[in-house]
Amino acid sequence: MDTLPRPLTALAAPDFAQVLDDLQLPVSQVATSPGEERSAPALLLGAPASSGSKLGRQVAELAAANLAPTGTLLLFLEGRRSQRELAAWRNGLWPLWHVSVIYTLSTAGTTRQTLAGSERLEGQAPKAHRVHSGSLFVARHRVHAMGPDVTREKFDANASGWNGDPGGPGYPHFRWMRRFVACFAPIAPGARLLDFGCGAGWCGIEAAKRYSAASLRFFDPSPEMVRIATSNAAAAGIEDALGRTGFGEAPPLPAADEEPFDAVISSGVVSFAPDPEAWLAGLAPCVARGGQLVIGDIMRESQGFGRRRREKPLLPARELNAASPADLRQGLEGLGFEHQKTAGYQLTRPFPEAMHLSETHLKGLLTYPLLWCNQIGAATGAVLGVPPLTRFDSWVMSFRRRD
Ligand SMILES: C[S@@+](CC[C@H](N)C(=O)[O-])C[C@H]1O[C@@H](n2cnc3c(N)ncnc32)[C@H](O)[C@@H]1O
């Protein structure tokens, strides 16, 4: 780093010792000023209270040029900032950097905020907070934050959460979403079916049962997900079912001596791929010529997700990373797929909020009426194009691979 662009400021790492301690980052590993080594494990930069979020892009590029690929960017935004302003800074750092933690520093103490919630750090506020009150972003390279090790570890840890909670108020909605994708396009009876990024396996299981598939294969990066999907397929009575561990960019199926699959389903996966092109290149050869592909994911352009990006400083990386269905369609067409149909499903704001209220406070009272709205909305959207795709939080498309 040769010079710090104005109005960025160099800070003293020891002033942030409490936070660095919480991050288990030794002060000696934190670069703070121009001219320090170009592959530092961490870089601390300050933006004064007067600075606006337009600087975000500049900070992102500066940090990317100066930090090791696994490095941590610590960006201190001095002063009180609104949630919207913090969200705008986060948007400026993306897509180079993903913010996963925000510390709020004040004379009253220090709070750590992650997607899991907020926690106050133990101990009194350091004296330095009298000078440095504000928000400190902790960010990592997007590609690293979404890398294979992080993905595997995250989904292994949360695998049971992705299996749904039978009997819980959210379960009908959970299963409805999987069923919607699984049944979106008919699969020829007796097909060999692959679930690409299977999670707990429900999309593949629903499709295999509904369309009488001859066999079900599935894979996921998370060994725990594969274990749960295997157990779910057995419990669902699918006789020829087999799972493997692996990533879509280098799929472990079909095996070397196997033909590509007659039908492939992938639901809610591509938004986790740091490079969607590499992911699509892994997907395409898994589908036999003349075979069927059903792919679905979250709709980044929906009104609800747009609002979240404007208002929430912390968001899951996949929400920021999700590609548009139009871009993915273009990518697949370039790989020899013929588009059949597209639909939106899951109506956007205020439906997810209403569903949440129903599940958390109303013992599921509104769940079925809301699912009914979703069903009607998706059906009219698919047939008439009304409501438009941006009125949904998810999309699904079907394709045929050309002969
Ligand atoms: C949101 S869950 C969806 C699971 C399942 N398809 C469903 O609809 O319930 C996303 C899944 O994608 C997997 N995944 C993440 N990155 C992946 C990648 N690059 N290739 C294949 N699967 C991936 C995760 O391990 C996780 O199980």
The ligand as a Gaussian input file, in Angstrom:
#p B3LYP/6-31G(d) Opt

LIG

0 1
 C      -29.745000     -24.433000       1.023000
 S      -29.089000     -26.034000       1.130000
 C      -30.201000     -26.830000      -0.010000
 C      -30.201000     -28.314000       0.155000
 C      -31.227000     -29.059000      -0.697000
 N      -30.889000     -29.021000      -2.093000
 C      -32.618000     -28.545000      -0.461000
 O      -33.210000     -27.944000      -1.367000
 O      -33.111000     -28.741000       0.648000
 C      -27.611000     -25.861000       0.160000
 C      -26.785000     -27.121000       0.043000
 O      -25.807000     -26.911000      -0.972000
 C      -24.603000     -27.500000      -0.578000
 N      -23.516000     -26.823000      -1.301000
 C      -22.892000     -25.677000      -0.969000
 N      -21.963000     -25.374000      -1.893000
 C      -22.040000     -26.348000      -2.836000
 C      -21.343000     -26.591000      -4.044000
 N      -20.387000     -25.767000      -4.477000
 N      -21.677000     -27.690000      -4.757000
 C      -22.651000     -28.525000      -4.344000
 N      -23.328000     -28.350000      -3.199000
 C      -23.030000     -27.268000      -2.454000
 C      -24.571000     -27.317000       0.926000
 O      -23.700000     -28.216000       1.560000
 C      -26.038000     -27.493000       1.305000
 O      -26.347000     -28.796000       1.672000

